[in-house]
Amino acid sequence: MTRWQLAALTGALLVPGTAGAQMQAEVRSGLTVGSHSASAAALDIAPAVSFDVVLKRQMTPSIAIYGGFFRTAFGCEEGFCKERNLTVVGNHGALGAEWGTASAWLRAGALYGSTRVGSEGESPEPGIGVHAAAGLNIGIGRLRFLPGVSYRWMSATTATTTDHAIALALDLGFGIRIGGGAS
């Protein structure tokens, strides 16, 4: 994460909230497919496992902010990836907002990090990306089951190329409320 993301997340987590303010730690994992602009392939159906670690703070009953680490991975087998079977991997810090109800949630946020294609070639440069997700909120008390879908647009730029990757994921998450008011 960049310094401004860490500062914003720390500040938001320390802001006094209402008696109902809650924090939630969340772990998500699932299968991701995607495309890489330099591969000359469309959406490549070669799934790989991705995961997220998120810390979320309720600001109002329906609005929360979140920050965390996202590792996005998917295979690349078409276009220029033929015969090479590469994996596209992005490692990003995330910062965003969530709107939610007792049964569903929507997220939108910014990503900052790098995306690498395969293990050879030029080192990726850090860049900005976008994250959007939607899902269900199932559970009572402190424990939540959070199935969802997500979209990520990630910079995959190197010193000589300006590329990007797009990832679509179907994932399962588990969250535990770690503080605040009533559930």
ChimeraX attribute file (.defattr): number of C-alpha atoms within 10 A of each C-alpha:
attribute: neighborCount
match mode: 1-to-1
recipient: residues
	/A:1	17
	/A:2	12
	/A:3	8
	/A:4	9
	/A:5	19
	/A:6	16
	/A:7	12
	/A:8	13
	/A:9	21
	/A:10	12
	/A:11	11
	/A:12	18
	/A:13	20
	/A:14	10
	/A:15	10
	/A:16	10
	/A:17	16
	/A:18	13
	/A:19	9
	/A:20	14
	/A:21	18
	/A:22	22
	/A:23	21
	/A:24	21
	/A:25	18
	/A:26	20
	/A:27	17
	/A:28	20
	/A:29	21
	/A:30	20
	/A:31	19
	/A:32	24
	/A:33	23
	/A:34	26
	/A:35	25
	/A:36	27
	/A:37	15
	/A:38	16
	/A:39	18
	/A:40	12
	/A:41	17
	/A:42	13
	/A:43	16
	/A:44	18
	/A:45	15
	/A:46	19
	/A:47	19
	/A:48	19
	/A:49	17
	/A:50	21
	/A:51	20
	/A:52	20
	/A:53	18
	/A:54	19
	/A:55	21
	/A:56	25
	/A:57	27
	/A:58	24
	/A:59	21
	/A:60	14
	/A:61	14
	/A:62	12
	/A:63	16
	/A:64	21
	/A:65	22
	/A:66	23
	/A:67	25
	/A:68	22
	/A:69	20
	/A:70	22
	/A:71	17
	/A:72	28
	/A:73	27
	/A:74	29
	/A:75	24
	/A:76	30
	/A:77	19
	/A:78	20
	/A:79	14
	/A:80	14
	/A:81	19
	/A:82	12
	/A:83	10
	/A:84	11
	/A:85	14
	/A:86	19
	/A:87	19
	/A:88	23
	/A:89	21
	/A:90	23
	/A:91	20
	/A:92	25
	/A:93	23
	/A:94	28
	/A:95	25
	/A:96	20
	/A:97	20
	/A:98	21
	/A:99	17
	/A:100	19
	/A:101	12
	/A:102	13
	/A:103	11
	/A:104	15
	/A:105	18
	/A:106	18
	/A:107	19
	/A:108	20
	/A:109	18
	/A:110	20
	/A:111	27
	/A:112	23
	/A:113	23
	/A:114	22
	/A:115	28
	/A:116	22
	/A:117	24
	/A:118	15
	/A:119	11
	/A:120	8
	/A:121	9
	/A:122	13
	/A:123	15
	/A:124	20
	/A:125	16
	/A:126	17
	/A:127	17
	/A:128	16
	/A:129	22
	/A:130	18
	/A:131	19
	/A:132	18
	/A:133	18
	/A:134	19
	/A:135	20
	/A:136	20
	/A:137	20
	/A:138	15
	/A:139	14
	/A:140	10
	/A:141	9
	/A:142	13
	/A:143	16
	/A:144	18
	/A:145	17
	/A:146	22
	/A:147	19
	/A:148	21
	/A:149	18
	/A:150	18
	/A:151	18
	/A:152	21
	/A:153	20
	/A:154	28
	/A:155	27
	/A:156	29
	/A:157	20
	/A:158	18
	/A:159	9
	/A:160	8
	/A:161	12
	/A:162	12
	/A:163	16
	/A:164	17
	/A:165	24
	/A:166	20
	/A:167	23
	/A:168	21
	/A:169	25
	/A:170	19
	/A:171	20
	/A:172	18
	/A:173	20
	/A:174	18
	/A:175	23
	/A:176	16
	/A:177	19
	/A:178	14
	/A:179	15
	/A:180	16
	/A:181	12
	/A:182	10
	/A:183	12
